[in-house]
Amino acid sequence: MRTATTIEASGLGSWRRQADFVAEAEKLGLDICWVAEAWGSDAPSALGYYAARTERMLLGSGVMQVGTRTPVSLAQTAITLSNLSQGRFLLGLGPSGPQVMEGLHGVPFARPLARVRETVEIVRQVIDGGKIDHCGEEYRIPLPGGDAVPMRLSMRAEHPVPIYLAALSPAMLRLTGEVADGWLGTSFVPEGAADAYFGPLDEGLARGGRARADLDVCQGAEVAFAPDEEALGAMVAGRKKELAFSLGGMGSASTNFYNRAYSRQGWADVAAEVRQRWQAGDRDGAAALVTDDMVLATTLIGTESMVRDRLRVWRDAGVDTVRLYPAGADLAARLDTLGRAIELVHEVGERA
């Protein structure tokens, strides 16, 4: 298994400390660093800087929201970052949700599946270097009704640009299996992943005439090491409000893909009640409903032996790349956690 992490460029309270984290993570042997965008800093600006601070590690947008930039603009950004980094760039795209798309960007969230599919088609057309000619439901290039004719970019992609899709819903998972090079997943419970995730992914792979080996399954979770059971209990308790926010506060009043993902993996009743209480303003009550099992099943939190055993379960479930979110109060602590986790991933992989 490969190792990865996801960061926000403005995290750790300092742009410089975050850049130092990226550079040190490469020295620890990390394979991929994904840079999140969400409603914070943009990803491409930071990725260009990190490309200059690193030499070996792959760098990815994790993720840029489809619809906030034109498909050709996304392709231009991808080619630029790929060429600058000498082929170390991975293009991570996602549909986001109605709150970010409509509430922040003022862009309709409607028809995300068609928008993502057409964006991937156009991006690949641009990367291939031909004239850009697309007539779909969401995008028409050139814009009809005028004098414009198809164009191609004046620069060329010097390296392949793998495309990863962030997906949680069955429909988006099927599309990911059909057209993407990799899947950026979250809210992952390996025991329930066959039906919740891999079933739709495999349907998409079959539709595209592909096999599981053609798709990099990249799953993420927080990693933290507890010295004993008492410390573990405190860690789990501290994560319950964060999980309650994902179940109740993410998305809009009508759409929460995280809540639906947990529901498909065996916690439908709890997820529904957590969301109801969170939406009603009872944040503490919502967090109190989250069980220890829900936290432990979707994270890599535990004693070192627990985390090692959990990584074996992830490996056997079909995870190719483990995306680690290292816990720690400061830069040194986070790097220490990350280094220990990378060693465990390598150990588990060697014993496969």
N, C-alpha and C positions, 0 to 999 in steps of 0.2 A: 504493500500500500504506500501511496505517496502522502506527504504531509502538506497542509496548507493552513492559512489563517485568513481571517477577514478583519480589516481595520477601518476606522473612520479617520480620514487624514487630520481632522481637527481634534482627535482624541488625545488622551493622556494629559490634557490641559495645556499642551504646547506642541506647535507644529514641529519644532526641532526634536523634541523627545520622541514624537511618533516616527519621524524619519530615522532617528537613531535606533528605534525598535526594529524597523524594517531591515536596516543594515546589519544589526546584530543577529536577527532571526536568520538571515542568509548564512552567517558564520556558523550557526547552530545546525545547519543542514536542511532548513525548511525548503520545500520544493516550490511552493506557490504562495504569493501574497495577493489576496483579493482586496480591492479598495471599494468600500461601500459609498453610496451616494445618498439614497433615501431623501430626507429633507435637510441634509447638512451640506457639507462642502461638495463641490463637483469632483468626480473621480479622475477625469483625464489630466487635469492640471497636476495633481499629486502624483499620478502614475508617471508622467514625464520626469518629474524630479526624482522619484524613486528609481527610475531606470538609470539615471546618472549616478546614483549612490550604490548600485548593485551591479554584479557581473554575471551571475549564473542563474539566479532565481527567476522563475516565471512570474509575470505580473498581470493581473486581470482586473477588469471592471466588474465589481460584484455587488450591485449591478447598476447599469444605466437603464432608466425607465424608457420603454418603447412608447413613442408618442410625444415626448417632450423635445425631441430633436427629429429632423427628417431622416429617413433611412440613409440617404446619401451623406448627410452630415455625420451620422454614426460610422459609416464606412470610411469617410475621410479621416476621422479621428482614429479609427482602428488601424488603418494603413500607416498613418503617421507614427503612432506609438509602436507599432510592430517594426517599422523601419528604424526608428530611433533606438530601439532596444535590441536590434539585430535578431528579431524573430522570437522575442520572449513574451509577447503580448497575447493574452486570451481575452476575447470579447464576450463579456457576460451581459446578457440582456434579460429584462423581466417586464411583465405587464404592470407591476405595481398594483395599486388599488384605487378605488374611487376617491378616498380622502386626499391622497397625495396628488393624484392626477387632476382632479377637479377642484379640490380645496386649495392646493398650492399653485398648480400650474395653469388652472383654468382651461384644461384640455379634457374633452369628454372621455369617459372611461369605457363607453359602449364598444362592443365588438372587439375585445382585447385579443381573442384567438386569431381572428382574421388579420388584425393589425400586426401581431407578432409574426405570423406566417409570412405575410407579404414583406415585412421588414427583413427577415432572414433571406428571402429570395432576392431582394434588391441589393442588400449588402454583399451577398455572394456574387451577384452580377457585377457590381462595382469592383470588387477585389479581383475578379477574373480579368479585368482590364478592357472589357468590351464597351460598346456604346450602351447607355442606360435607357432601356425601353421597357416600360412596365404598364400594364393596364389591368388594374384590379378593383376591388370594391372599396379599398381604403386609400390607395395611392395610384395616381396616374402620372407617369413621367414619360415624355414631356407633358405638360399641362395641355389638355385639348382645347381647341378653339382659338389658338394663336398661331404665330409664325414659327414657334420654336421647333427645333429638330433634335433628335437624340444626340447626346454628347457623351464623351468619356473623360475621365480625369486626366490631367496632364502628368500625374505621377503614377507609379506602378507599385504594387505590393511586392516586396522583395522576398517575402517569406509567407508560408501559409498562416492564416488567421483562424484558429479554432473558435467556434461559436458555442457558448454555453447558455442554456436557458434556465432561469429560476422558475420553478413550477411546483404547485401544490395541488391544484385541482385536477381531477381525472382527465378532462379535456386538454389542459395544457401539458400534462404528463404525456398523453398520447402524441401530441405535436412534438414534444421534446424527443421522444423515441424515434419519431419519423424523420426529423430534419436536423437535430442538433448533434454536435460533437461531444457535448457533456451536459450533465444535469446538476444544477446547484440546488440541493435540497436542504430542508430544515424540518424541525418538529418530527424527527425521525425516531420511530420505535421499531427496532429490527424485528421484534416478535410479531408485529402487525403489518410489516412493510410489504409482504407478498401481495396482499389484497389492496392495501391503501395506496401503494406506490408502484411496485414492480409489475403488477397486473396491467395497468394502463400503459406503463413504459414499454412493456413487451408487446402489447397490441400495436403501439406506434412503430416499434422496431420492425415487426412483421409487415406492417403496411409499407414501410420504406425499403423492404427487402434487406434488412440488416440484422445483426446479431448483437447480443449484450456486449460482446467484446468491442463493438464499434462505438460504444458510449462510455465515457468516463463518468462514473457515479461518484459525485463529490458531495459528501454529507458533512454537516457541521454541528458542533455542540460545544458548550463550555466545558473546560477541563480544569479540575482543581483537585489537589491531593490533601486528604485529611490524615493527620497522624494517628487518630483513634476514633472510636465510635462517637464519643462525646462531641468532638470537633466536627465530625460528619453531620451529626444532628443539627448543629448550629448552621453549617453550610446550607443544608437542605432547607431549613426554615427561612434562611435569608433569601433563597431564590424563589419562594412561593409568590411573592408580590410581583416579581418580574414575569413569571409565567401567567399570573392572573391578568397582567396588562396585555400580554399577547392574546389571551383568550377573550378578554373583554374590551380592551381599549384600542387594539389595532383595527385598521380598516374603517368602515363607516357603520352607521346604525343598521344597515341591511346586509353588509358584506364583510365577512372576516374569514379569510382563507385559512388562517392559523387555527381558528376555532373549528372549522370544518375538518381540517386535517386530524386534529386530536379526536374529534367525534368519530371519524372513520377508523380510528385505531383503538376503540373500545371505551372511550370516555365521553360519550355523547351526552349523558344526563348531567355529569359534573360540568362539562364545558358549557352547556346551555345555562346552568344555574350561575356559574361564575360570570358569564357574560351579562346575565340579567342583573346581578347585583352590582357589577362594575358600572354598567350603563345607568343604574339608579343612583350612583354616587357612593355606594357602600364598598369602598376599595378594600378595607380591612376584612369585611365579611367575605368578599370575593376571594381574597388570598387564603382565608381560613378553610375554604372548600378544597383547595389544591392539596392533593395527597402527597406523601413522601414518594410513593411509587411513580407518580406522574413526573416528579422532578428527576428521580434517578433513572427512569426509563429513557428520558430524552436528553440526558447529559452524560458527560464522562467525569462525574464527581464521585470521589470515594477514596479509599486507601489505595496504595499503589497496586496491590494485588487485585482489587476490585476493578480498577481502571484497565489493567492488563486483560482481565477476563472479559470485560465489556468490549474491548477492542477486538478480541477474538470473535465475539458474537457479530460485531459489525462486519468484520472480514468475511465471515461465513455467510452473512446475509447478502453479500454482493457489493459492498462498498469498496471502491478503488482508491479514492482519495479522502483522507480524513481532514476536515477543516476544523482546526483547533482554536477555541477562544480562551486563551489562558487567563486564569484569575490571578490577581495580585494587586497589592495596594500601591505599588510603584513600578517603575520600569524594570528595576532589577528583579523584583518578585515575579513579574509577568514573564520575563525572559527565563528565569529559573524554572517556572512551571512549564513553559513551552519546551525548554530543553529536555526535561524529564519525559514529557509526553512524546516528543519526537523519538527518543530512545526506545520507548515502549512500542511505538508503532513499528519501528524497524525490527525490534525483537519479535513481535507478533508476525510480521511479514516473513521473516527468515524462517520461522517455524511452521509456516503454512504447508 
